[in-house]
Amino acid sequence: MKYFILGGTGFVGKQLLDFLLEQGEDVTALVRDESKVKNKSPRLSLVQGDPLKKGDWQNRVSEADVVINLVGSPVMTRWNDKSKKLIESSRVDSTNNVVAAMKDLEPRTFICANAVGYYGPRSDERVDENTGPGNDFLSHVAVKWQEAAQAAEKLGHRVVVSRFPAVLGPGGGAMAQMLPVFRLGLGGKLGSGRQWFPWVHILDLVRALHFMSAKEDISGPVNVCAPQEITNEDFTRAMSRVLKRPAFFKVPGLALKIIYGEVGDMLLTGQRCVPAVLQKAGFEYMFPEIEKALADIVRK
């Protein structure tokens, strides 16, 4: 198949480009800076442009069978009015521009990233794709993002809304911040550690995106998380075992709120997510358990 990727230079995007090309797929990637793409495969074409703005790049969308949007400003920053606006606009505006480019096309598949933050803080409630949204800031963003993507359904396209959890992998994402701390033996749980921690190994994430692109019967929201449900304390213990380092420290919840503001609240809550759609569709995880996933990441 032919793919058009937005956000191909980010942590997930780079892995997805490499994986699709390894599978023999043809890929066109929209990039702001071509020098950030190291893969020189003859199956890869680069288009320069800004996904937040309309432009000539939209004409290239028609060449693809599958369009995947991974664009989104980082969430793990201290929030203020400006950063919140960018978090929302980067996701919604890029998605609106993709949908506009698909207006007069024959049916395509549109896979748009989203987040398990859609559900908001849920305590111990187990949530699947049928669970409704929360009412905090990230829930609001995820709802607007999803609505923008699903506008493509009215144009006759198949839309998959991929709700990402914490993506774990070497060289970036959540592990880039956590691994150095745990290697020094300074790791520990956040607050009580009882908050749920939805996660996925980055290789399973890109495999799932590829899997869904070929499964015509999958549409709508999909929790792209690992099947093992763990808490922040479970994660901390797994990191300690894999690295063979102590992880006795505890970061008080109040300290997180003082340092990170609203982001601190996000770190102290979570969602007990179930990947019901992927499991029903028969997707097979390479890393269904956190300890195996962490061991692979540390090894790399």
Backbone as CSV, one residue per row, in Angstrom:
resi,resn,N_x,N_y,N_z,CA_x,CA_y,CA_z,C_x,C_y,C_z
1,MET,0.828,-1.198,0.000,0.000,0.000,0.000,0.866,1.252,0.000
2,LYS,0.244,2.360,-0.324,0.928,3.647,-0.306,0.436,4.465,0.889
3,TYR,1.394,5.005,1.640,1.090,5.734,2.862,1.513,7.193,2.733
4,PHE,0.717,8.074,3.354,1.092,9.478,3.512,1.136,9.737,5.011
5,ILE,2.303,10.133,5.513,2.508,10.296,6.952,2.750,11.754,7.299
6,LEU,2.006,12.253,8.281,2.265,13.575,8.856,2.839,13.359,10.251
7,GLY,3.895,14.087,10.594,4.536,13.886,11.881,5.577,12.781,11.832
8,GLY,6.185,12.597,10.669,7.121,11.497,10.462,8.502,11.705,11.052
9,THR,8.775,12.879,11.628,10.101,13.116,12.212,10.084,13.057,13.738
10,GLY,8.923,12.785,14.313,8.829,12.662,15.765,9.268,11.284,16.243
11,PHE,9.180,11.069,17.542,9.610,9.812,18.147,8.874,8.618,17.543
12,VAL,7.554,8.694,17.488,6.764,7.616,16.894,6.913,7.619,15.375
13,GLY,6.896,8.803,14.776,6.942,8.912,13.319,8.163,8.269,12.696
14,LYS,9.332,8.492,13.293,10.563,7.888,12.758,10.487,6.372,12.785
15,GLN,9.993,5.833,13.882,9.864,4.380,14.005,8.856,3.835,12.991
16,LEU,7.767,4.577,12.790,6.740,4.129,11.852,7.268,4.139,10.423
17,LEU,7.972,5.214,10.038,8.546,5.270,8.688,9.457,4.065,8.445
18,ASP,10.361,3.820,9.371,11.308,2.712,9.209,10.578,1.377,9.116
19,PHE,9.579,1.188,9.965,8.851,-0.076,9.970,8.094,-0.298,8.663
20,LEU,7.376,0.723,8.204,6.608,0.583,6.963,7.515,0.275,5.782
21,LEU,8.660,0.944,5.728,9.601,0.710,4.635,10.183,-0.698,4.708
22,GLU,10.429,-1.190,5.920,10.911,-2.559,6.085,9.875,-3.574,5.612
23,GLN,8.604,-3.202,5.697,7.523,-4.093,5.247,7.288,-3.999,3.749
24,GLY,8.070,-3.173,3.061,7.936,-3.042,1.614,6.864,-2.078,1.156
25,GLU,6.389,-1.240,2.081,5.359,-0.261,1.713,6.004,0.976,1.090
26,ASP,5.220,1.712,0.304,5.662,2.985,-0.260,5.165,4.110,0.645
27,VAL,6.062,5.015,1.006,5.726,6.037,1.988,6.092,7.429,1.485
28,THR,5.144,8.351,1.643,5.412,9.775,1.432,5.260,10.453,2.788
29,ALA,6.253,11.232,3.183,6.228,11.881,4.485,6.249,13.390,4.325
30,LEU,5.339,14.057,5.035,5.330,15.516,5.067,6.282,15.971,6.169
31,VAL,7.272,16.775,5.820,8.270,17.223,6.804,8.528,18.712,6.631
32,ARG,8.898,19.344,7.735,9.323,20.734,7.674,10.799,20.827,7.302
33,ASP,11.584,19.836,7.764,13.034,19.827,7.555,13.454,18.443,7.071
34,GLU,13.824,18.339,5.795,14.166,17.051,5.215,15.416,16.436,5.839
35,SER,16.289,17.257,6.434,17.519,16.737,7.019,17.246,15.876,8.252
36,LYS,16.048,15.971,8.814,15.714,15.175,9.992,15.356,13.731,9.651
37,VAL,15.211,13.438,8.381,14.886,12.081,7.953,16.154,11.401,7.462
38,LYS,16.594,10.381,8.191,17.850,9.703,7.867,17.656,8.511,6.923
39,ASN,16.456,7.991,6.857,16.199,6.838,6.004,16.257,7.245,4.538
40,LYS,17.076,6.572,3.744,17.274,6.914,2.328,16.662,5.878,1.389
41,SER,15.659,5.174,1.866,15.018,4.148,1.055,14.440,4.735,-0.227
42,PRO,14.581,4.019,-1.356,13.968,4.486,-2.610,12.439,4.473,-2.551
43,ARG,11.894,3.790,-1.554,10.438,3.752,-1.395,9.901,4.955,-0.621
44,LEU,10.798,5.811,-0.145,10.397,6.964,0.649,10.498,8.252,-0.151
45,SER,9.412,9.025,-0.152,9.398,10.351,-0.772,9.111,11.387,0.299
46,LEU,9.806,12.506,0.225,9.614,13.580,1.204,8.938,14.772,0.551
47,VAL,7.995,15.342,1.271,7.304,16.546,0.821,7.494,17.602,1.898
48,GLN,7.986,18.769,1.515,8.238,19.815,2.487,6.985,20.668,2.662
49,GLY,6.632,20.917,3.917,5.460,21.735,4.169,5.129,21.766,5.649
50,ASP,4.152,22.576,5.994,3.718,22.740,7.375,2.322,22.155,7.516
51,PRO,2.158,21.093,8.329,0.834,20.472,8.456,-0.203,21.372,9.105
52,LEU,0.248,22.440,9.773,-0.694,23.355,10.420,-1.212,24.418,9.464
53,LYS,-0.681,24.397,8.246,-1.096,25.371,7.244,-1.500,24.665,5.954
54,LYS,-2.465,25.220,5.271,-2.831,24.680,3.970,-1.679,24.925,3.004
55,GLY,-1.521,24.040,2.019,-0.407,24.197,1.088,-0.435,23.168,-0.020
56,ASP,0.581,23.213,-0.864,0.664,22.287,-1.994,0.763,20.830,-1.528
57,TRP,1.250,20.635,-0.297,1.387,19.264,0.208,0.058,18.517,0.212
58,GLN,-1.042,19.246,0.320,-2.347,18.592,0.384,-2.679,17.844,-0.906
59,ASN,-2.089,18.290,-2.012,-2.346,17.615,-3.286,-1.750,16.217,-3.319
60,ARG,-0.733,15.973,-2.500,-0.067,14.668,-2.501,-0.853,13.610,-1.725
61,VAL,-1.801,14.037,-0.919,-2.602,13.089,-0.146,-3.351,12.129,-1.057
62,SER,-3.741,12.602,-2.226,-4.514,11.779,-3.167,-3.742,10.565,-3.666
63,GLU,-2.402,10.584,-3.534,-1.579,9.478,-4.020,-1.571,8.288,-3.064
64,ALA,-2.084,8.473,-1.854,-1.973,7.452,-0.816,-3.257,6.650,-0.646
65,ASP,-3.074,5.403,-0.214,-4.209,4.568,0.188,-4.535,4.792,1.661
66,VAL,-3.480,5.072,2.443,-3.623,5.246,3.887,-2.946,6.550,4.308
67,VAL,-3.652,7.372,5.059,-3.098,8.620,5.590,-3.024,8.491,7.109
68,ILE,-1.852,8.790,7.680,-1.669,8.696,9.129,-1.167,10.028,9.664
69,ASN,-1.917,10.605,10.610,-1.527,11.881,11.208,-1.016,11.667,12.627
70,LEU,0.253,12.013,12.859,0.877,11.882,14.175,1.276,13.241,14.752
71,VAL,0.814,14.314,14.144,1.227,15.655,14.543,0.632,16.040,15.897
72,GLY,1.468,16.609,16.751,0.983,17.094,18.044,2.099,17.700,18.855
73,SER,1.905,18.910,19.343,2.890,19.561,20.194,3.040,18.773,21.494
74,PRO,4.262,18.685,22.071,4.479,17.899,23.296,3.569,18.324,24.446
75,VAL,3.082,17.327,25.178,2.201,17.568,26.314,2.994,17.760,27.602
76,MET,4.168,17.120,27.688,4.948,17.150,28.926,5.762,18.436,29.049
77,THR,5.059,19.530,29.117,5.650,20.840,29.400,4.768,21.500,30.459
78,ARG,5.292,22.511,31.116,4.438,23.222,32.087,3.388,24.015,31.316
79,TRP,2.142,23.809,31.612,1.066,24.404,30.834,0.785,25.847,31.252
80,ASN,0.529,26.660,30.238,-0.023,27.994,30.422,-0.979,28.210,29.255
81,ASP,-1.554,29.369,29.152,-2.534,29.605,28.084,-1.925,29.378,26.704
82,LYS,-0.678,29.831,26.514,-0.028,29.699,25.208,0.248,28.241,24.873
83,SER,0.816,27.489,25.822,1.150,26.096,25.545,-0.110,25.253,25.357
84,LYS,-1.154,25.551,26.117,-2.414,24.829,25.953,-3.014,25.053,24.569
85,LYS,-2.931,26.290,24.119,-3.461,26.609,22.786,-2.701,25.850,21.714
86,LEU,-1.373,25.751,21.861,-0.559,25.045,20.885,-0.817,23.542,20.929
87,ILE,-0.979,22.987,22.133,-1.282,21.555,22.268,-2.556,21.215,21.502
88,GLU,-3.566,22.056,21.640,-4.835,21.797,20.951,-4.758,22.111,19.460
89,SER,-4.250,23.284,19.112,-4.275,23.704,17.703,-3.391,22.807,16.824
90,SER,-2.257,22.355,17.337,-1.379,21.512,16.523,-2.089,20.224,16.118
91,ARG,-2.901,19.691,16.999,-3.615,18.450,16.718,-4.844,18.684,15.846
92,VAL,-5.632,19.666,16.221,-6.889,19.892,15.509,-6.649,20.513,14.137
93,ASP,-5.769,21.502,14.035,-5.535,22.170,12.753,-4.916,21.223,11.730
94,SER,-3.944,20.424,12.141,-3.327,19.481,11.205,-4.364,18.473,10.707
95,THR,-5.231,18.033,11.613,-6.263,17.065,11.230,-7.277,17.700,10.285
96,ASN,-7.673,18.928,10.577,-8.601,19.619,9.672,-8.015,19.755,8.277
97,ASN,-6.715,20.026,8.190,-6.077,20.188,6.884,-6.007,18.867,6.123
98,VAL,-5.808,17.764,6.842,-5.822,16.455,6.185,-7.214,16.162,5.631
99,VAL,-8.220,16.379,6.461,-9.593,16.097,6.032,-9.968,16.953,4.830
100,ALA,-9.548,18.209,4.833,-9.817,19.081,3.683,-9.176,18.521,2.417
101,ALA,-7.986,17.937,2.554,-7.295,17.369,1.393,-7.969,16.102,0.890
102,MET,-8.792,15.471,1.719,-9.460,14.221,1.345,-10.883,14.454,0.837
103,LYS,-11.267,15.708,0.688,-12.657,16.064,0.410,-13.224,15.400,-0.837
104,ASP,-12.501,15.418,-1.931,-13.054,14.927,-3.196,-12.419,13.617,-3.650
105,LEU,-11.840,12.876,-2.710,-11.142,11.644,-3.060,-12.041,10.421,-2.915
106,GLU,-11.696,9.372,-3.645,-12.339,8.079,-3.442,-12.004,7.609,-2.026
107,PRO,-12.792,6.694,-1.464,-12.575,6.265,-0.074,-11.132,5.846,0.224
108,ARG,-10.613,6.396,1.277,-9.276,6.080,1.765,-9.397,5.660,3.230
109,THR,-8.258,5.272,3.809,-8.184,5.013,5.243,-7.433,6.166,5.894
110,PHE,-8.021,6.743,6.928,-7.386,7.826,7.676,-7.217,7.369,9.117
111,ILE,-5.967,7.228,9.545,-5.651,6.869,10.921,-5.097,8.108,11.605
112,CYS,-5.790,8.562,12.628,-5.373,9.773,13.325,-5.007,9.429,14.763
113,ALA,-3.846,9.902,15.181,-3.443,9.695,16.573,-4.422,10.407,17.500
114,ASN,-4.477,9.911,18.723,-5.253,10.527,19.788,-4.611,10.062,21.089
115,ALA,-5.294,10.127,22.194,-4.659,9.775,23.464,-5.663,9.169,24.429
116,VAL,-5.164,8.294,25.309,-6.029,7.715,26.335,-6.432,8.781,27.351
117,GLY,-5.787,9.951,27.281,-6.216,11.085,28.088,-7.650,11.486,27.788
118,TYR,-8.201,10.970,26.686,-9.603,11.179,26.323,-10.526,10.834,27.495
119,TYR,-10.152,9.787,28.234,-11.037,9.282,29.288,-10.961,10.089,30.579
120,GLY,-9.902,10.893,30.725,-9.720,11.648,31.949,-9.380,10.734,33.117
121,PRO,-9.182,11.300,34.312,-8.901,10.475,35.491,-10.076,9.544,35.776
122,ARG,-9.792,8.250,35.982,-10.868,7.265,36.132,-10.728,6.388,37.371
123,SER,-9.753,6.672,38.218,-9.522,5.852,39.403,-9.324,4.397,38.971
124,ASP,-10.091,3.450,39.538,-9.894,2.029,39.232,-10.852,1.516,38.156
125,GLU,-11.631,2.395,37.567,-12.584,1.970,36.535,-11.828,1.462,35.306
126,ARG,-12.209,0.286,34.815,-11.597,-0.248,33.590,-12.305,0.383,32.391
127,VAL,-11.535,0.971,31.465,-12.136,1.689,30.340,-11.759,1.031,29.021
128,ASP,-12.748,0.904,28.145,-12.486,0.454,26.780,-12.978,1.525,25.817
129,GLU,-13.029,1.188,24.550,-13.326,2.190,23.523,-14.754,2.729,23.586
130,ASN,-15.624,2.065,24.345,-17.004,2.530,24.473,-17.201,3.493,25.637
131,THR,-16.160,3.681,26.443,-16.251,4.583,27.582,-16.235,6.038,27.111
132,GLY,-17.018,6.869,27.738,-17.109,8.269,27.341,-15.918,9.095,27.811
133,PRO,-15.868,10.356,27.406,-14.729,11.223,27.745,-14.793,11.762,29.164
134,GLY,-13.617,12.239,29.624,-13.548,12.918,30.905,-13.902,14.378,30.724
135,ASN,-13.529,15.189,31.722,-13.880,16.623,31.633,-12.705,17.526,31.960
136,ASP,-11.469,17.011,31.862,-10.304,17.855,32.105,-9.751,18.385,30.781
137,PHE,-8.628,19.091,30.846,-8.081,19.733,29.652,-7.721,18.723,28.563
138,LEU,-6.999,17.654,28.924,-6.588,16.679,27.905,-7.782,15.946,27.307
139,SER,-8.806,15.716,28.105,-10.032,15.120,27.566,-10.650,16.043,26.520
140,HIS,-10.700,17.322,26.834,-11.242,18.316,25.904,-10.474,18.300,24.587
141,VAL,-9.141,18.272,24.674,-8.316,18.255,23.461,-8.579,16.988,22.660
142,ALA,-8.619,15.846,23.343,-8.819,14.567,22.649,-10.174,14.512,21.955
143,VAL,-11.196,15.093,22.585,-12.530,15.116,21.972,-12.524,15.970,20.714
144,LYS,-11.937,17.161,20.790,-11.872,18.040,19.622,-11.061,17.392,18.501
145,TRP,-9.979,16.735,18.866,-9.107,16.049,17.906,-9.877,14.934,17.203
146,GLN,-10.621,14.161,17.995,-11.403,13.060,17.428,-12.500,13.586,16.504
147,GLU,-13.168,14.636,16.923,-14.235,15.204,16.090,-13.683,15.670,14.745
148,ALA,-12.490,16.272,14.772,-11.879,16.732,13.526,-11.581,15.556,12.607
149,ALA,-11.072,14.466,13.171,-10.743,13.290,12.366,-11.993,12.636,11.797
150,GLN,-13.014,12.515,12.624,-14.207,11.801,12.185,-15.027,12.573,11.168
151,ALA,-14.662,13.823,10.930,-15.305,14.562,9.833,-15.031,13.882,8.497
152,ALA,-13.933,13.116,8.414,-13.603,12.410,7.172,-14.581,11.271,6.894
153,GLU,-15.260,10.783,7.938,-16.253,9.719,7.726,-17.396,10.219,6.848
154,LYS,-17.770,11.482,7.034,-18.866,12.052,6.238,-18.478,12.164,4.768
155,LEU,-17.172,12.109,4.490,-16.681,12.161,3.110,-16.525,10.764,2.525
156,GLY,-16.870,9.743,3.305,-16.825,8.369,2.809,-15.569,7.599,3.145
157,HIS,-14.709,8.137,3.988,-13.449,7.476,4.311,-13.564,6.654,5.597
158,ARG,-12.732,5.628,5.710,-12.639,4.861,6.952,-11.711,5.597,7.900
159,VAL,-12.181,5.870,9.105,-11.402,6.635,10.081,-11.133,5.776,11.303
160,VAL,-9.870,5.723,11.688,-9.462,5.042,12.914,-8.858,6.091,13.849
161,VAL,-9.380,6.185,15.060,-8.878,7.133,16.056,-8.024,6.337,17.040
162,SER,-6.702,6.473,16.937,-5.766,5.655,17.716,-5.419,6.348,19.032
163,ARG,-5.944,5.839,20.101,-5.707,6.440,21.407,-4.424,5.879,22.009
164,PHE,-3.378,6.736,22.022,-2.061,6.326,22.497,-1.961,6.462,24.018
165,PRO,-1.269,5.527,24.679,-0.882,5.691,26.080,0.546,6.229,26.138
166,ALA,1.251,6.012,27.248,2.682,6.319,27.295,3.399,5.355,26.350
167,VAL,4.157,5.904,25.418,4.867,5.084,24.435,6.296,4.867,24.911
168,LEU,6.664,3.616,25.117,7.969,3.274,25.664,8.871,2.720,24.572
169,GLY,10.055,3.293,24.443,10.995,2.822,23.442,12.340,3.478,23.631
170,PRO,13.374,2.946,23.000,14.718,3.523,23.143,14.847,4.834,22.379
171,GLY,15.590,5.772,22.960,15.940,6.982,22.228,14.940,8.103,22.252
172,GLY,13.902,7.995,23.068,12.938,9.089,23.082,11.729,8.763,23.919
173,GLY,10.722,9.621,23.844,9.497,9.395,24.579,9.701,9.444,26.076
174,ALA,8.815,8.755,26.801,8.861,8.771,28.262,10.161,8.184,28.802
175,MET,10.718,7.179,28.120,11.921,6.513,28.617,13.138,7.420,28.602
176,ALA,13.173,8.379,27.694,14.322,9.283,27.610,14.486,10.076,28.906
177,GLN,13.378,10.375,29.571,13.430,11.123,30.824,13.612,10.212,32.028
178,MET,13.001,9.035,31.981,12.995,8.173,33.154,14.229,7.287,33.279
179,LEU,14.730,6.770,32.161,15.802,5.781,32.220,17.071,6.294,32.905
180,PRO,17.551,7.505,32.596,18.768,7.977,33.278,18.600,8.056,34.793
181,VAL,17.420,8.461,35.252,17.165,8.575,36.695,17.191,7.198,37.352
182,PHE,16.530,6.229,36.721,16.492,4.885,37.282,17.867,4.216,37.225
183,ARG,18.645,4.498,36.186,19.989,3.919,36.099,20.855,4.365,37.280
184,LEU,20.621,5.565,37.776,21.388,6.095,38.900,20.868,5.593,40.246
185,GLY,19.824,4.795,40.211,19.237,4.315,41.452,18.390,5.348,42.157
186,LEU,17.965,6.373,41.405,17.196,7.469,41.993,15.716,7.408,41.608
187,GLY,15.330,6.321,40.961,13.944,6.199,40.534,13.017,5.877,41.686
188,GLY,11.740,6.068,41.436,10.754,5.761,42.459,9.354,6.061,41.972
189,LYS,8.384,5.701,42.773,6.996,5.903,42.364,6.596,7.370,42.509
190,LEU,5.562,7.732,41.783,5.033,9.097,41.826,3.812,9.117,42.737
191,GLY,3.876,9.933,43.757,2.777,9.969,44.718,2.594,8.620,45.377
192,SER,1.349,8.160,45.432,1.057,6.862,46.049,1.524,5.702,45.184
193,GLY,1.665,5.942,43.883,2.028,4.875,42.961,0.857,3.996,42.570
194,ARG,-0.308,4.269,43.127,-1.473,3.415,42.849,-2.214,3.812,41.579
195,GLN,-1.837,4.940,40.973,-2.505,5.354,39.745,-2.140,4.413,38.594
196,TRP,-3.112,4.148,37.743,-2.896,3.230,36.621,-1.994,3.874,35.575
197,PHE,-1.211,3.037,34.927,-0.208,3.519,33.980,-0.368,2.768,32.656
198,PRO,-1.238,3.268,31.764,-1.370,2.627,30.451,-0.110,2.863,29.627
199,TRP,0.326,1.847,28.873,1.616,1.914,28.194,1.587,1.027,26.949
200,VAL,2.602,1.206,26.096,2.799,0.314,24.952,4.251,0.427,24.496
201,HIS,4.827,-0.692,24.086,6.161,-0.670,23.479,6.028,-0.047,22.091
202,ILE,6.979,0.776,21.713,6.850,1.509,20.447,6.767,0.577,19.245
203,LEU,7.414,-0.573,19.314,7.325,-1.498,18.187,5.919,-2.062,18.048
204,ASP,5.272,-2.362,19.165,3.886,-2.819,19.092,2.971,-1.702,18.595
205,LEU,3.282,-0.466,18.943,2.469,0.662,18.460,2.520,0.769,16.943
206,VAL,3.724,0.759,16.368,3.816,0.908,14.906,3.278,-0.341,14.206
207,ARG,3.447,-1.501,14.816,2.874,-2.724,14.247,1.346,-2.638,14.256
208,ALA,0.793,-2.065,15.320,-0.657,-1.923,15.403,-1.189,-0.954,14.347
209,LEU,-0.464,0.137,14.116,-0.879,1.089,13.082,-0.883,0.426,11.710
210,HIS,0.133,-0.370,11.430,0.205,-1.103,10.167,-0.926,-2.124,10.078
211,PHE,-1.157,-2.835,11.171,-2.218,-3.840,11.261,-3.582,-3.211,10.971
212,MET,-3.863,-2.069,11.601,-5.163,-1.422,11.430,-5.343,-0.865,10.027
213,SER,-4.234,-0.482,9.393,-4.353,0.069,8.043,-4.853,-0.986,7.055
214,ALA,-4.588,-2.265,7.362,-4.988,-3.350,6.462,-6.307,-3.998,6.861
215,LYS,-6.788,-3.719,8.083,-8.015,-4.346,8.576,-9.204,-3.424,8.302
216,GLU,-9.875,-3.686,7.192,-10.967,-2.818,6.770,-12.135,-2.788,7.747
217,ASP,-12.226,-3.786,8.626,-13.353,-3.839,9.555,-13.093,-3.067,10.846
218,ILE,-11.890,-2.471,10.982,-11.600,-1.651,12.159,-11.848,-0.192,11.834
219,SER,-12.659,0.458,12.644,-12.887,1.898,12.489,-13.289,2.463,13.837
220,GLY,-13.226,3.789,13.946,-13.570,4.437,15.197,-12.425,4.387,16.197
221,PRO,-12.711,4.620,17.474,-11.658,4.660,18.491,-11.014,3.297,18.727
222,VAL,-9.694,3.312,18.945,-8.944,2.100,19.266,-7.914,2.439,20.346
223,ASN,-7.982,1.741,21.476,-6.963,1.896,22.511,-5.719,1.121,22.096
224,VAL,-4.660,1.848,21.750,-3.433,1.182,21.291,-2.488,1.040,22.486
225,CYS,-2.942,0.266,23.463,-2.152,0.056,24.673,-1.884,-1.432,24.850
226,ALA,-0.893,-1.752,25.657,-0.579,-3.142,25.964,-1.710,-3.759,26.775
227,PRO,-1.879,-5.073,26.703,-2.973,-5.705,27.446,-2.724,-5.798,28.950
228,GLN,-1.465,-5.724,29.383,-1.177,-5.823,30.810,-1.496,-4.507,31.510
229,GLU,-2.366,-4.559,32.506,-2.756,-3.375,33.262,-1.818,-3.239,34.458
230,ILE,-1.103,-2.130,34.535,-0.154,-1.920,35.626,-0.362,-0.549,36.248
231,THR,0.120,-0.415,37.482,0.122,0.878,38.159,1.502,1.503,38.036
232,ASN,1.603,2.742,38.460,2.904,3.403,38.468,3.881,2.650,39.375
233,GLU,3.386,2.097,40.474,4.244,1.321,41.375,4.720,0.029,40.702
234,ASP,3.849,-0.636,39.939,4.247,-1.836,39.189,5.354,-1.496,38.197
235,PHE,5.194,-0.379,37.515,6.202,0.057,36.554,7.534,0.305,37.254
236,THR,7.483,0.980,38.391,8.697,1.288,39.139,9.431,0.015,39.546
237,ARG,8.702,-0.963,40.035,9.316,-2.219,40.442,9.919,-2.965,39.252
238,ALA,9.225,-2.929,38.113,9.749,-3.594,36.914,11.044,-2.936,36.456
239,MET,11.092,-1.604,36.478,12.317,-0.897,36.112,13.458,-1.278,37.046
240,SER,13.163,-1.372,38.317,14.181,-1.723,39.309,14.742,-3.118,39.039
241,ARG,13.868,-4.061,38.721,14.318,-5.435,38.460,15.148,-5.522,37.182
242,VAL,14.687,-4.864,36.129,15.389,-4.935,34.845,16.770,-4.293,34.929
243,LEU,16.842,-3.152,35.592,18.111,-2.419,35.693,18.993,-2.900,36.847
244,LYS,18.371,-3.737,37.722,19.093,-4.189,38.924,19.594,-2.988,39.741
245,ARG,18.705,-2.041,39.914,18.984,-0.837,40.692,17.861,-0.636,41.712
246,PRO,18.167,-0.071,42.841,17.096,0.235,43.805,16.191,1.338,43.257
247,ALA,14.965,1.346,43.694,14.011,2.389,43.295,13.142,2.712,44.494
248,PHE,13.792,3.173,45.559,13.115,3.405,46.818,12.559,4.813,46.960
249,PHE,13.008,5.715,46.099,12.583,7.099,46.240,11.101,7.249,45.910
250,LYS,10.502,8.236,46.531,9.102,8.559,46.264,9.000,10.052,46.016
251,VAL,8.359,10.411,44.911,8.151,11.828,44.607,6.782,12.223,45.157
252,PRO,6.737,13.051,46.173,5.445,13.439,46.761,4.540,14.113,45.742
253,GLY,3.255,13.814,45.845,2.301,14.403,44.920,2.310,15.918,44.961
254,LEU,2.434,16.483,46.158,2.444,17.940,46.275,3.621,18.544,45.529
255,ALA,4.790,17.882,45.598,5.972,18.381,44.888,5.740,18.376,43.384
256,LEU,5.113,17.301,42.869,4.820,17.234,41.435,3.898,18.373,41.008
257,LYS,2.917,18.674,41.839,1.969,19.740,41.499,2.640,21.111,41.530
258,ILE,3.564,21.292,42.482,4.270,22.566,42.575,5.198,22.762,41.375
259,ILE,5.910,21.696,41.003,6.895,21.780,39.925,6.229,21.846,38.554
260,TYR,5.219,21.000,38.346,4.641,20.851,37.005,3.257,21.454,36.837
261,GLY,2.661,21.946,37.898,1.332,22.515,37.774,0.301,21.456,37.404
262,GLU,-0.527,21.750,36.408,-1.578,20.818,35.988,-1.013,19.505,35.478
263,VAL,0.181,19.535,34.898,0.809,18.306,34.419,1.075,17.367,35.593
264,GLY,1.364,17.946,36.754,1.552,17.142,37.952,0.304,16.350,38.298
265,ASP,-0.852,16.984,38.146,-2.115,16.279,38.371,-2.255,15.105,37.404
266,MET,-1.862,15.305,36.157,-1.944,14.249,35.149,-1.070,13.058,35.535
267,LEU,0.126,13.337,36.084,1.053,12.272,36.458,0.554,11.475,37.659
268,LEU,-0.346,12.059,38.421,-0.845,11.404,39.633,-2.170,10.691,39.409
269,THR,-2.670,10.748,38.196,-3.901,10.038,37.846,-3.628,9.196,36.609
270,GLY,-4.558,8.379,36.239,-4.329,7.536,35.057,-5.607,6.857,34.617
271,GLN,-5.456,5.976,33.673,-6.603,5.251,33.122,-6.266,3.755,33.078
272,ARG,-7.197,2.957,33.497,-7.040,1.496,33.445,-7.594,1.021,32.108
273,CYS,-6.786,1.158,31.066,-7.254,0.961,29.688,-7.190,-0.499,29.251
274,VAL,-8.177,-0.873,28.469,-8.240,-2.204,27.869,-8.233,-2.049,26.346
275,PRO,-7.330,-2.751,25.630,-7.296,-2.660,24.160,-8.308,-3.614,23.526
276,ALA,-9.584,-3.399,23.818,-10.624,-4.347,23.428,-10.703,-4.554,21.918
277,VAL,-10.622,-3.471,21.149,-10.766,-3.579,19.691,-9.614,-4.381,19.086
278,LEU,-8.391,-4.068,19.479,-7.236,-4.788,18.934,-7.267,-6.259,19.310
279,GLN,-7.625,-6.550,20.545,-7.672,-7.948,20.971,-8.755,-8.719,20.225
280,LYS,-9.908,-8.110,20.041,-10.983,-8.771,19.298,-10.580,-9.014,17.844
281,ALA,-9.782,-8.097,17.291,-9.344,-8.224,15.892,-8.209,-9.222,15.727
282,GLY,-7.661,-9.721,16.837,-6.611,-10.733,16.751,-5.203,-10.196,16.660
283,PHE,-4.987,-8.934,17.056,-3.627,-8.388,17.022,-2.763,-9.103,18.054
284,GLU,-1.559,-9.509,17.645,-0.645,-10.221,18.529,0.492,-9.300,18.954
285,TYR,0.615,-9.084,20.237,1.654,-8.217,20.788,2.996,-8.944,20.863
286,MET,4.050,-8.235,20.540,5.392,-8.745,20.770,5.813,-8.544,22.219
287,PHE,5.283,-7.480,22.826,5.655,-7.127,24.200,4.389,-6.882,25.016
288,PRO,3.690,-7.950,25.400,2.454,-7.779,26.169,2.685,-7.507,27.642
289,GLU,3.922,-7.729,28.138,4.218,-7.566,29.556,5.312,-6.523,29.750
290,ILE,5.175,-5.715,30.786,6.054,-4.563,30.987,7.515,-4.972,31.193
291,GLU,7.778,-6.042,31.921,9.169,-6.400,32.193,9.895,-6.816,30.912
292,LYS,9.216,-7.551,30.068,9.810,-7.953,28.784,10.043,-6.723,27.908
293,ALA,9.097,-5.793,27.924,9.236,-4.572,27.129,10.417,-3.735,27.602
294,LEU,10.535,-3.560,28.919,11.623,-2.757,29.466,12.978,-3.415,29.214
295,ALA,13.035,-4.731,29.321,14.290,-5.433,29.074,14.755,-5.209,27.639
296,ASP,13.815,-5.225,26.696,14.171,-4.977,25.296,14.672,-3.555,25.089
297,ILE,14.006,-2.606,25.720,14.386,-1.191,25.557,15.765,-0.927,26.161
298,VAL,15.994,-1.453,27.351,17.276,-1.248,28.019,18.406,-1.886,27.220
299,ARG,18.138,-3.041,26.665,19.150,-3.746,25.862,19.562,-2.921,24.640
300,LYS,18.638,-2.147,24.106,18.916,-1.360,22.897,19.493,0.003,23.224
